[in-house]
Amino acid sequence: MIKRTSFLAAKDGMGREDFIAYWTGVHAALAAKMPGLVHYSISILDGAETLRMPGGREVIGFATLGFATEGDATQAVGSPEAAAAGDLGTFAEDVLRFELRETVLIP
């Protein structure tokens, strides 16, 4: 499985709860429509520990998109559905993205 994980921080002036509501509602509904997507999760940091972006902004959480193959991931990222989910600038200021290859040890 190919996973694309993104850590997100809120835009200036956007409260944590408003950020989470937009991310898990409006944005998630758009992102979930990408072709070839077989896994989609959003993980919110509980606030007990603080993780910061390189510029110092607090990370609110991270999203993981999963695709069966690299080809599926590439096709999804170039799709009109992915373009529609390009609304990150509406609620997120900083985004760190990583592409991972997952090896499942315990299914």
C-alpha positions in Angstrom: 0.0 0.0 0.0 1.1 3.5 -0.8 0.3 6.1 1.9 0.4 9.8 1.7 0.5 11.4 5.1 0.1 15.2 5.7 0.6 17.0 9.0 -1.5 20.2 9.2 -1.5 23.4 11.1 -4.3 26.0 11.3 -4.3 29.3 9.5 -3.7 32.4 11.6 -6.9 33.5 13.2 -8.6 30.1 12.9 -9.4 28.4 16.2 -8.6 24.8 16.8 -12.3 23.7 16.9 -13.2 25.6 13.7 -10.1 24.0 12.0 -11.1 20.5 13.1 -14.7 21.0 12.0 -13.8 22.2 8.5 -11.1 19.6 8.1 -13.2 16.6 9.2 -16.4 17.9 7.4 -16.0 20.0 4.3 -12.5 19.0 3.3 -12.8 15.3 4.2 -15.9 15.0 2.0 -14.0 16.4 -0.9 -10.9 14.3 -0.4 -12.9 11.1 0.1 -14.0 11.3 -3.6 -10.5 10.8 -5.0 -10.4 7.7 -7.4 -8.4 4.7 -6.2 -8.6 5.8 -2.5 -8.7 2.7 -0.3 -7.9 4.2 3.1 -8.5 7.7 4.5 -8.0 8.7 8.1 -7.6 11.9 10.1 -5.8 11.8 13.4 -6.2 14.8 15.8 -3.5 15.4 18.4 -5.3 15.5 21.8 -3.4 18.6 22.9 -1.6 16.9 25.8 1.6 17.1 23.8 2.5 19.7 21.3 4.1 19.0 17.9 5.3 22.0 15.9 6.0 22.6 12.3 9.5 23.8 11.3 8.2 27.4 11.4 6.8 27.0 14.9 3.1 26.6 14.1 1.3 24.0 16.2 0.3 20.8 14.4 -3.4 20.0 14.9 -3.2 16.5 13.4 -2.5 14.5 10.3 -4.3 12.8 7.5 -3.4 9.6 5.8 -4.6 8.6 2.3 -4.0 5.1 1.2 -3.8 3.6 -2.3 -3.2 0.1 -3.5 -0.5 1.0 -6.0 1.8 3.9 -6.9 -0.1 4.2 -10.1 -3.4 4.6 -8.2 -1.8 7.3 -6.0 -0.5 9.2 -9.1 -3.8 9.0 -10.9 -5.7 10.2 -7.8 -3.4 13.2 -7.2 -3.9 14.3 -10.8 -7.6 13.9 -10.8 -10.4 16.6 -10.8 -11.5 15.2 -7.4 -8.0 15.9 -6.0 -8.1 19.4 -7.4 -11.5 20.0 -5.7 -9.9 18.9 -2.4 -7.2 21.5 -3.0 -9.0 23.8 -0.5 -6.2 23.4 2.1 -5.5 27.1 2.0 -9.0 27.7 3.3 -8.1 26.3 6.7 -4.5 25.2 6.9 -1.4 27.4 6.8 1.4 24.8 7.0 1.3 21.3 5.5 4.1 18.7 5.6 3.6 15.8 3.3 5.3 12.4 3.2 4.9 9.4 0.9 5.3 6.1 2.7 5.3 2.4 1.7 3.5 0.4 4.3 4.4 -3.2 5.2 1.6 -4.7 7.2 2.9 -7.0 10.0 -0.3 -7.7 11.8 -3.4 -7.3 9.6 
